């Protein structure tokens, strides 16, 4: 049989069809490969614990709204972040969005969990254990295993983590700093106990609360170290007897605020000055550290309820003092706006004093604020309120 060549136009058409099929298959392969890479890199974000709440929120019109039912959960802490409100329970880390919808839920198996937040990051550590995990709303960023039991932690908005642990024989503590990728960038062994740690605003320094003994007396101090240095020497230090420091944080101007049982320190390392605000009229029962202020809550000796508050400036003086009613429950801060919760009232406090209060039911346990809105966690529900602007507001 004679062979007949196809017309030139038909041959070109077949060639174009083969080329289109090849390009289409190549495109499918590329999309498939990209999907695999995305799934591997975002496995936590794609887990059912994250997308099931979002799908439910979508089909219900954006979430159930406030109040949010939290019955059946043992919640330890509540913090406001850039992405939402974080609740730490005995089994989960949960994030609630601005509309009351659950946008994140991660399981943990920590028996004594500790919560830290900074920027978009969330750090959950097992106090007395050896594990910690760094989270964002989208995924679990990093997990770290320590050699010794964790005493306390600190978190920077870049995702850097400081971990204070026990140490080898001959030392009382070890301080390790990890980047968000899990790389160890600083390590130091300490002869003193280390009660707390805090990053400087730029993340380049770390403030440590140290506790030791001198001539039979307890001595507390603040030490400043350079995180990105291979040297472990102390850059600045200040210590005194007669006070037990428990908390440290940097203010926005570089002042180091340290809180103790009998005083608040405002330490300026470069000037080597430490202004002290005494707490002598009662027992410290609550505190919060803002951008450029510290608020303390002191219960008078012998009192069953009520307390006095002080708004302390970086120079160690009080901008004002005031009294609050009811049994103290919790205090939170955003910037320099404070939310203070008692069993009777929710207080809105700013730099000039108490701006307003709201009458509350007695089951409130925890509070959080973004400055304009305030959240209150009760026994069964999480409720949201506009920050009160008058005294004794109510529904």
Beta strands, then each sheet from edge to edge (+ up, - down):
strand 1: 68-69
strand 2: 75-80
strand 3: 85-89
strand 4: 92-96
strand 5: 102-107
strand 6: 113-118
strand 7: 121-126
strand 8: 131-135
strand 9: 140-145
strand 10: 150-155
strand 11: 161-165
strand 12: 173-178
strand 13: 184-190
strand 14: 193-199
strand 15: 205-214
strand 16: 217-226
strand 17: 236-241
strand 18: 245-250
strand 19: 256-260
strand 20: 263-268
strand 21: 273-278
strand 22: 282-289
strand 23: 294-300
strand 24: 307-312
strand 25: 318-324
strand 26: 328-334
strand 27: 337-342
strand 28: 345-350
strand 29: 353-359
strand 30: 366-369
strand 31: 373-377
strand 32: 381-386
sheet 1: 1+ 32- 31+ 30-
sheet 2: 2+ 3- 4+ 5-
sheet 3: 6+ 7- 8+ 9-
sheet 4: 10+ 11- 12+ 13-
sheet 5: 14+ 15- 16+ 17-
sheet 6: 18+ 19- 20+ 21-
sheet 7: 22+ 23- 24+ 25-
sheet 8: 26+ 27- 28+ 29-
end
